[in-house]
């Protein structure tokens, strides 16, 4: 039975002095199951273009209520996913940032 979870840059994905500015969602990522890390949003991370990725095999269900230009923190609800218990990245970031 899958569990519902929230994509966040939690558990050390970003530092307190990092600046993450939301640009847009990657629309094609939503409403499907993905096994590999998948881009879900485009951001500016400390002044450089980057992407937020999933960090587990999951069904990428829906987007959070984020607007262009909004600052993302470790508590920001970026989106939602469903995953089996063994796939949830316990004590690890639920989402990560990568450059291109």
N, C-alpha and C positions, 0 to 999 in steps of 0.2 A: 504494500500500500504506500503510495507516494506521500511525502510530506510537503506542505506549502512553506516556502521560504522567501526571504527578501534579499535581492541583490543589494549589497552594501560594500563599500570599501573599508571593511572592518578588519579587526584582528591583525593590524599592522600593515595593511595594504598601502596606506599613506601615513605620512608623519604630520604632526600638528601644524608645522610651518609650510607644508606643501599647499599649493593653490591649484585647485581643480575647478575649471569653469566648463559647465555643460554647454555643448553646441547643439547636438541633435541625436535622436535615436537612429539606429540602423534598423529601419522598418522590416527588412526582409528576415531579420533574426527571430521575430516574435511569432508566437502561435505554432511552434514546432519543437520537436525533440532533437537535441544535439548531443553527441558524445564527445566531441572535441571542444576545446576552448573556442568560444564564438564571440565575435564583436557584437556588442549590444548598443554602444553609444560612442559618439565622437566627442572629445573634450580637448581643452587646452590644459596641459599639465605643466606647471611651472614655466609657462611661456612657450611651450612647444606642443604641436599637434600630437594627439595620442588617442587611444581607444580604450574603452572599458570592455573587458572580456569576462565571460562566465569562467568559473573555476571548478566546474564539475559537470558530469553528464547529467542533463536535466531537460525538462520540458520548459521552454522559455515562454511563460504565459502572458504577461502583460507589463506595461510600462508604468513607471512611477509618475507622479505629478510634478515634473520638473520643466522649467522654461529655459529657453535660450538665454545664456548669460548668467544663470544662477550658479552660485558657488556650491560645490558638492563637498560634504564633510563625511567622516566615517559613519555618521548616523543617517545620512540621506537615504531615502528609499528610492533607489534607482529603478527597480523593477521587481518582478515576482517570478518565481520558478517553482516547479514541483520536481522532487527527486526522491529516489528510494533512500532509505536510511543509510545504507552503506556507501552511497555516492555523495552525501552531504559533506562538505569540507569542514568538519568540526574543528574548532580552534585555529582555523586558517581563514584567510579572506574568502568571502562568498563571491567577490568579484575582484579583478586585478586590473592594473593599468599597464599597457604596453605601447611603445612607440611603433607606429605603422607595422 
